[in-house]
Amino acid sequence: MDFRQLGSSGIEVSEISLGSWLTYSGGVAREQSEACVRAAFDAGINFIDTANVYGKGASETLLGEVLAGYERSSYVLATKVYFEMSPTDRGLSAAQIHKQIDASLDYVDLYQCHRYDEDTPLQETMAALTEVVQAGKARHIGFSEWPVEKIEASLALPDTTRWVSSQPQYSILWRGPEAEVIPLCAREQISQIVWSPLAQGVLTGKYSPGEPPPKDSRAASESMSDFIGWLTEPRVLEAVERLRPVAEQAGLTMPQLALAWVLREPNVASAIVGASRPEQVHANASASGIVLSADTLAAVDEALGDLLAA
């Protein structure tokens, strides 16, 4: 496993990280979840990402219990705040930030704003995050899917803790951050830790156009299929099929190609992957350190040409 520095923090994180969005919030049985966390450590993964809203605390609880068996310095733990935890608990007000960090894990390495809060003054949010860091409850802060203008405004505020990370959706199929977020963050020493680099499993090649999803897949799961939507449309699956010979030509699996593609971007510190089985963790971890040739990168774009232009 190769490691990259997380923004200006000095923390080094594994290029592949373990996420817990739909899996360890109830989508995967406890025994499988524990096995996947153990597999992550075995594969050299040191970065684990969760959020308070995943299962309304279920993911944080599970990870807190499983990680209690590991030396705290052996892993980097990230969680998030913003989404509704109860009818009266939501957002990035000072009261909510302090309440939710106290309800989360003992302390976290990275505390992230899950989205931007239009109902709370930015100064209040940044001041509260700064207090959380000063109190030792979080070592560093990050944001996820913030508008560029809000990122810029937050960076202009004096006497506040600076961001070290951004968590956007980013994959071969979803390249939005390349336009503005990545250039801004690269200038400001803010790293990307990207979610859905495998497009919720679609880029593994497990879904075939015109065929029902495999029974053990996310798209076939009642609890994990709500967000897969457009990714299983025929035009998308047909484009992904065109990537298969590109991967084979490069001597790679489909997941290796997809993960190496996002890691080709220097501003990406880590690619967050979900897993319901230990073998998936190891398969994803094997993408670390792979460098794609210029020919392979060109072949990827050619295979997806019509889709990217849409």
LODRENDO-505506 format. One record per residue (C-alpha): x, y, z; residue number from 1. Coordinates in nm, 3 decimals, padded with zeros to 5 digits. Example, Ala and Ser with C-alpha at 12.3 -4.5 7.8 and 13.67 -1.06 7.14 Angstrom:
# residues 2
+---------+---------+---------+-----+
:       x :       y :       z : pos :
+---------+---------+---------+-----+
:  01.230 : -00.450 :  00.780 :   1 :
:  01.367 : -00.106 :  00.714 :   2 :
+---------+---------+---------+-----+
//
This chain:
# residues 310
+---------+---------+---------+-----+
:       x :       y :       z : pos :
+---------+---------+---------+-----+
:  00.000 :  00.000 :  00.000 :   1 :
:  00.127 :  00.344 : -00.093 :   2 :
:  00.052 :  00.652 :  00.116 :   3 :
: -00.005 :  01.020 :  00.041 :   4 :
: -00.003 :  01.330 :  00.258 :   5 :
: -00.345 :  01.462 :  00.355 :   6 :
: -00.333 :  01.827 :  00.257 :   7 :
: -00.118 :  02.039 :  00.485 :   8 :
: -00.183 :  01.813 :  00.786 :   9 :
:  00.131 :  01.604 :  00.786 :  10 :
: -00.089 :  01.294 :  00.817 :  11 :
: -00.022 :  01.020 :  00.566 :  12 :
: -00.322 :  00.820 :  00.450 :  13 :
: -00.342 :  00.504 :  00.243 :  14 :
: -00.423 :  00.558 : -00.123 :  15 :
: -00.721 :  00.329 : -00.078 :  16 :
: -00.948 :  00.393 :  00.221 :  17 :
: -01.242 :  00.204 :  00.367 :  18 :
: -01.581 :  00.374 :  00.363 :  19 :
: -01.897 :  00.285 :  00.551 :  20 :
: -02.178 :  00.478 :  00.382 :  21 :
: -02.430 :  00.210 :  00.284 :  22 :
: -02.243 : -00.096 :  00.405 :  23 :
: -02.173 : -00.063 :  00.778 :  24 :
: -02.482 :  00.144 :  00.853 :  25 :
: -02.701 : -00.164 :  00.820 :  26 :
: -02.653 : -00.289 :  00.464 :  27 :
: -02.402 : -00.554 :  00.566 :  28 :
: -02.425 : -00.796 :  00.859 :  29 :
: -02.211 : -00.731 :  01.166 :  30 :
: -01.984 : -01.031 :  01.112 :  31 :
: -01.914 : -00.930 :  00.752 :  32 :
: -01.850 : -00.571 :  00.855 :  33 :
: -01.594 : -00.676 :  01.114 :  34 :
: -01.425 : -00.906 :  00.862 :  35 :
: -01.395 : -00.619 :  00.613 :  36 :
: -01.236 : -00.389 :  00.872 :  37 :
: -00.984 : -00.661 :  00.960 :  38 :
: -00.915 : -00.714 :  00.590 :  39 :
: -00.848 : -00.341 :  00.551 :  40 :
: -00.579 : -00.352 :  00.818 :  41 :
: -00.433 : -00.668 :  00.661 :  42 :
: -00.418 : -00.491 :  00.323 :  43 :
: -00.232 : -00.190 :  00.466 :  44 :
: -00.529 :  00.048 :  00.468 :  45 :
: -00.498 :  00.300 :  00.752 :  46 :
: -00.776 :  00.545 :  00.662 :  47 :
: -01.140 :  00.479 :  00.757 :  48 :
: -01.426 :  00.714 :  00.673 :  49 :
: -01.770 :  00.730 :  00.830 :  50 :
: -02.040 :  00.984 :  00.926 :  51 :
: -02.283 :  01.033 :  01.210 :  52 :
: -02.581 :  01.004 :  00.973 :  53 :
: -02.484 :  00.660 :  00.840 :  54 :
: -02.748 :  00.447 :  01.005 :  55 :
: -02.813 :  00.736 :  01.248 :  56 :
: -02.502 :  00.645 :  01.447 :  57 :
: -02.493 :  00.274 :  01.361 :  58 :
: -02.178 :  00.298 :  01.150 :  59 :
: -01.990 :  00.505 :  01.409 :  60 :
: -02.096 :  00.263 :  01.683 :  61 :
: -01.983 : -00.042 :  01.490 :  62 :
: -01.651 :  00.111 :  01.395 :  63 :
: -01.592 :  00.235 :  01.749 :  64 :
: -01.640 : -00.118 :  01.881 :  65 :
: -01.431 : -00.291 :  01.614 :  66 :
: -01.149 : -00.036 :  01.619 :  67 :
: -01.120 : -00.060 :  01.997 :  68 :
: -00.911 : -00.370 :  01.932 :  69 :
: -00.647 : -00.175 :  01.739 :  70 :
: -00.379 :  00.065 :  01.852 :  71 :
: -00.523 :  00.415 :  01.804 :  72 :
: -00.215 :  00.544 :  01.627 :  73 :
: -00.244 :  00.268 :  01.365 :  74 :
: -00.536 :  00.424 :  01.181 :  75 :
: -00.673 :  00.759 :  01.066 :  76 :
: -01.042 :  00.803 :  01.140 :  77 :
: -01.275 :  01.051 :  00.971 :  78 :
: -01.640 :  01.130 :  01.039 :  79 :
: -01.888 :  01.398 :  00.934 :  80 :
: -02.161 :  01.633 :  01.053 :  81 :
: -02.456 :  01.808 :  00.882 :  82 :
: -02.742 :  01.574 :  00.791 :  83 :
: -03.047 :  01.524 :  01.010 :  84 :
: -02.996 :  01.305 :  01.316 :  85 :
: -03.337 :  01.390 :  01.464 :  86 :
: -03.613 :  01.641 :  01.381 :  87 :
: -03.424 :  01.905 :  01.580 :  88 :
: -03.065 :  01.800 :  01.510 :  89 :
: -02.927 :  01.903 :  01.174 :  90 :
: -02.686 :  02.148 :  01.014 :  91 :
: -02.362 :  02.326 :  01.096 :  92 :
: -02.458 :  02.567 :  01.372 :  93 :
: -02.214 :  02.597 :  01.661 :  94 :
: -02.458 :  02.411 :  01.885 :  95 :
: -02.490 :  02.124 :  01.641 :  96 :
: -02.118 :  02.093 :  01.571 :  97 :
: -02.039 :  02.072 :  01.943 :  98 :
: -02.329 :  01.838 :  02.014 :  99 :
: -02.256 :  01.599 :  01.728 : 100 :
: -01.880 :  01.575 :  01.785 : 101 :
: -01.950 :  01.483 :  02.146 : 102 :
: -02.198 :  01.217 :  02.031 : 103 :
: -01.949 :  01.075 :  01.781 : 104 :
: -01.627 :  00.888 :  01.854 : 105 :
: -01.389 :  00.986 :  02.136 : 106 :
: -01.177 :  01.191 :  01.901 : 107 :
: -01.134 :  01.191 :  01.527 : 108 :
: -00.844 :  01.270 :  01.302 : 109 :
: -01.065 :  01.443 :  01.048 : 110 :
: -01.401 :  01.612 :  01.113 : 111 :
: -01.586 :  01.694 :  00.792 : 112 :
: -01.882 :  01.914 :  00.705 : 113 :
: -02.098 :  01.672 :  00.508 : 114 :
: -02.257 :  01.952 :  00.300 : 115 :
: -02.275 :  02.332 :  00.315 : 116 :
: -02.534 :  02.479 :  00.553 : 117 :
: -02.718 :  02.772 :  00.395 : 118 :
: -02.903 :  02.839 :  00.720 : 119 :
: -02.596 :  02.905 :  00.936 : 120 :
: -02.350 :  03.195 :  00.896 : 121 :
: -02.019 :  03.068 :  00.763 : 122 :
: -01.830 :  03.252 :  01.037 : 123 :
: -02.026 :  03.061 :  01.303 : 124 :
: -01.950 :  02.726 :  01.143 : 125 :
: -01.579 :  02.796 :  01.103 : 126 :
: -01.546 :  02.932 :  01.457 : 127 :
: -01.712 :  02.621 :  01.600 : 128 :
: -01.488 :  02.390 :  01.396 : 129 :
: -01.185 :  02.583 :  01.519 : 130 :
: -01.302 :  02.533 :  01.879 : 131 :
: -01.342 :  02.160 :  01.818 : 132 :
: -00.982 :  02.138 :  01.696 : 133 :
: -00.851 :  02.354 :  01.980 : 134 :
: -01.031 :  02.128 :  02.230 : 135 :
: -00.855 :  01.822 :  02.086 : 136 :
: -01.176 :  01.655 :  01.974 : 137 :
: -01.062 :  01.659 :  01.613 : 138 :
: -00.714 :  01.698 :  01.473 : 139 :
: -00.814 :  01.848 :  01.140 : 140 :
: -01.119 :  01.955 :  00.942 : 141 :
: -01.255 :  01.893 :  00.595 : 142 :
: -01.565 :  01.950 :  00.382 : 143 :
: -01.768 :  01.747 :  00.137 : 144 :
: -01.938 :  01.879 : -00.175 : 145 :
: -01.915 :  02.249 : -00.084 : 146 :
: -01.971 :  02.509 : -00.358 : 147 :
: -01.647 :  02.665 : -00.478 : 148 :
: -01.752 :  03.014 : -00.373 : 149 :
: -01.816 :  02.893 : -00.017 : 150 :
: -01.478 :  02.722 : -00.003 : 151 :
: -01.315 :  03.047 : -00.112 : 152 :
: -01.513 :  03.249 :  00.142 : 153 :
: -01.416 :  03.013 :  00.424 : 154 :
: -01.049 :  03.040 :  00.333 : 155 :
: -01.069 :  03.417 :  00.355 : 156 :
: -01.188 :  03.416 :  00.718 : 157 :
: -00.917 :  03.511 :  00.969 : 158 :
: -00.821 :  03.318 :  01.282 : 159 :
: -00.990 :  02.992 :  01.186 : 160 :
: -00.857 :  02.641 :  01.141 : 161 :
: -00.777 :  02.566 :  00.778 : 162 :
: -00.918 :  02.279 :  00.579 : 163 :
: -00.695 :  01.985 :  00.493 : 164 :
: -00.943 :  01.785 :  00.285 : 165 :
: -01.231 :  01.791 :  00.039 : 166 :
: -01.455 :  01.489 : -00.016 : 167 :
: -01.623 :  01.502 : -00.357 : 168 :
: -01.779 :  01.237 : -00.573 : 169 :
: -01.517 :  01.160 : -00.838 : 170 :
: -01.473 :  00.877 : -01.085 : 171 :
: -01.411 :  00.798 : -01.450 : 172 :
: -01.783 :  00.859 : -01.497 : 173 :
: -01.816 :  01.168 : -01.272 : 174 :
: -01.549 :  01.430 : -01.335 : 175 :
: -01.711 :  01.747 : -01.205 : 176 :
: -01.443 :  01.833 : -00.943 : 177 :
: -01.181 :  01.874 : -01.216 : 178 :
: -01.328 :  02.205 : -01.334 : 179 :
: -01.291 :  02.418 : -01.021 : 180 :
: -01.266 :  02.225 : -00.694 : 181 :
: -00.943 :  02.039 : -00.762 : 182 :
: -00.752 :  02.342 : -00.900 : 183 :
: -00.858 :  02.556 : -00.602 : 184 :
: -00.773 :  02.287 : -00.349 : 185 :
: -00.437 :  02.215 : -00.510 : 186 :
: -00.343 :  02.581 : -00.468 : 187 :
: -00.456 :  02.580 : -00.103 : 188 :
: -00.293 :  02.250 :  00.004 : 189 :
: -00.629 :  02.077 :  00.046 : 190 :
: -00.639 :  01.713 : -00.062 : 191 :
: -00.927 :  01.524 : -00.219 : 192 :
: -01.051 :  01.206 : -00.053 : 193 :
: -01.296 :  01.091 : -00.314 : 194 :
: -01.616 :  00.896 : -00.269 : 195 :
: -01.774 :  00.655 : -00.517 : 196 :
: -01.456 :  00.611 : -00.727 : 197 :
: -01.606 :  00.281 : -00.845 : 198 :
: -01.940 :  00.451 : -00.921 : 199 :
: -02.115 :  00.241 : -00.655 : 200 :
: -01.969 : -00.076 : -00.803 : 201 :
: -02.070 : -00.009 : -01.162 : 202 :
: -01.705 :  00.037 : -01.268 : 203 :
: -01.619 : -00.312 : -01.143 : 204 :
: -01.805 : -00.443 : -01.447 : 205 :
: -02.044 : -00.655 : -01.242 : 206 :
: -02.354 : -00.511 : -01.414 : 207 :
: -02.433 : -00.609 : -01.773 : 208 :
: -02.657 : -00.408 : -02.009 : 209 :
: -03.000 : -00.565 : -02.048 : 210 :
: -02.954 : -00.811 : -01.762 : 211 :
: -03.084 : -00.798 : -01.403 : 212 :
: -02.825 : -00.704 : -01.139 : 213 :
: -02.648 : -00.989 : -00.957 : 214 :
: -02.841 : -01.096 : -00.647 : 215 :
: -02.555 : -01.005 : -00.413 : 216 :
: -02.496 : -00.660 : -00.566 : 217 :
: -02.578 : -00.312 : -00.436 : 218 :
: -02.830 : -00.251 : -00.714 : 219 :
: -03.025 : -00.559 : -00.606 : 220 :
: -03.027 : -00.463 : -00.238 : 221 :
: -03.335 : -00.291 : -00.093 : 222 :
: -03.122 : -00.110 :  00.166 : 223 :
: -02.835 : -00.001 : -00.059 : 224 :
: -02.982 :  00.071 : -00.404 : 225 :
: -03.148 :  00.409 : -00.347 : 226 :
: -02.864 :  00.617 : -00.490 : 227 :
: -02.740 :  00.406 : -00.780 : 228 :
: -03.000 :  00.547 : -01.023 : 229 :
: -02.851 :  00.672 : -01.349 : 230 :
: -02.540 :  00.458 : -01.311 : 231 :
: -02.732 :  00.148 : -01.419 : 232 :
: -02.891 :  00.308 : -01.723 : 233 :
: -02.817 :  00.108 : -02.042 : 234 :
: -02.605 :  00.386 : -02.199 : 235 :
: -02.381 :  00.394 : -01.890 : 236 :
: -02.345 :  00.017 : -01.865 : 237 :
: -02.267 : -00.002 : -02.237 : 238 :
: -01.993 :  00.258 : -02.194 : 239 :
: -01.849 :  00.068 : -01.897 : 240 :
: -01.842 : -00.249 : -02.110 : 241 :
: -01.618 : -00.060 : -02.354 : 242 :
: -01.369 : -00.015 : -02.069 : 243 :
: -01.325 : -00.391 : -02.028 : 244 :
: -01.079 : -00.437 : -02.319 : 245 :
: -00.894 : -00.123 : -02.205 : 246 :
: -00.834 : -00.284 : -01.866 : 247 :
: -00.738 : -00.615 : -02.023 : 248 :
: -00.491 : -00.446 : -02.256 : 249 :
: -00.328 : -00.280 : -01.954 : 250 :
: -00.318 : -00.609 : -01.762 : 251 :
: -00.558 : -00.478 : -01.499 : 252 :
: -00.891 : -00.569 : -01.348 : 253 :
: -01.179 : -00.327 : -01.392 : 254 :
: -01.160 : -00.205 : -01.028 : 255 :
: -00.784 : -00.152 : -01.061 : 256 :
: -00.835 :  00.058 : -01.373 : 257 :
: -01.105 :  00.273 : -01.212 : 258 :
: -00.916 :  00.332 : -00.887 : 259 :
: -00.583 :  00.394 : -01.059 : 260 :
: -00.762 :  00.648 : -01.278 : 261 :
: -00.870 :  00.866 : -00.984 : 262 :
: -00.532 :  00.821 : -00.816 : 263 :
: -00.358 :  00.953 : -01.127 : 264 :
: -00.464 :  01.298 : -01.002 : 265 :
: -00.191 :  01.427 : -00.763 : 266 :
: -00.445 :  01.622 : -00.556 : 267 :
: -00.627 :  01.299 : -00.466 : 268 :
: -00.489 :  01.162 : -00.140 : 269 :
: -00.719 :  00.863 : -00.112 : 270 :
: -01.004 :  00.683 : -00.286 : 271 :
: -01.280 :  00.565 : -00.053 : 272 :
: -01.419 :  00.220 : -00.132 : 273 :
: -01.702 :  00.028 :  00.022 : 274 :
: -01.689 : -00.347 :  00.067 : 275 :
: -01.926 : -00.618 :  00.183 : 276 :
: -01.670 : -00.898 :  00.166 : 277 :
: -01.301 : -00.914 :  00.269 : 278 :
: -01.193 : -01.024 : -00.078 : 279 :
: -01.335 : -00.699 : -00.217 : 280 :
: -01.117 : -00.503 :  00.024 : 281 :
: -00.803 : -00.683 : -00.093 : 282 :
: -00.899 : -00.651 : -00.460 : 283 :
: -00.947 : -00.275 : -00.423 : 284 :
: -00.629 : -00.232 : -00.220 : 285 :
: -00.431 : -00.390 : -00.504 : 286 :
: -00.490 : -00.075 : -00.712 : 287 :
: -00.250 :  00.125 : -00.496 : 288 :
:  00.072 :  00.213 : -00.673 : 289 :
: -00.055 :  00.139 : -01.024 : 290 :
:  00.043 :  00.404 : -01.278 : 291 :
: -00.163 :  00.422 : -01.595 : 292 :
:  00.015 :  00.491 : -01.921 : 293 :
: -00.077 :  00.781 : -02.145 : 294 :
: -00.211 :  00.529 : -02.398 : 295 :
: -00.439 :  00.372 : -02.137 : 296 :
: -00.570 :  00.710 : -02.025 : 297 :
: -00.642 :  00.804 : -02.385 : 298 :
: -00.817 :  00.471 : -02.442 : 299 :
: -01.039 :  00.534 : -02.137 : 300 :
: -01.153 :  00.868 : -02.275 : 301 :
: -01.210 :  00.723 : -02.619 : 302 :
: -01.421 :  00.438 : -02.477 : 303 :
: -01.639 :  00.683 : -02.286 : 304 :
: -01.642 :  00.956 : -02.550 : 305 :
: -02.015 :  00.978 : -02.615 : 306 :
: -02.104 :  00.944 : -02.248 : 307 :
: -01.861 :  01.216 : -02.136 : 308 :
: -01.995 :  01.453 : -02.400 : 309 :
: -02.356 :  01.401 : -02.287 : 310 :
+---------+---------+---------+-----+
//
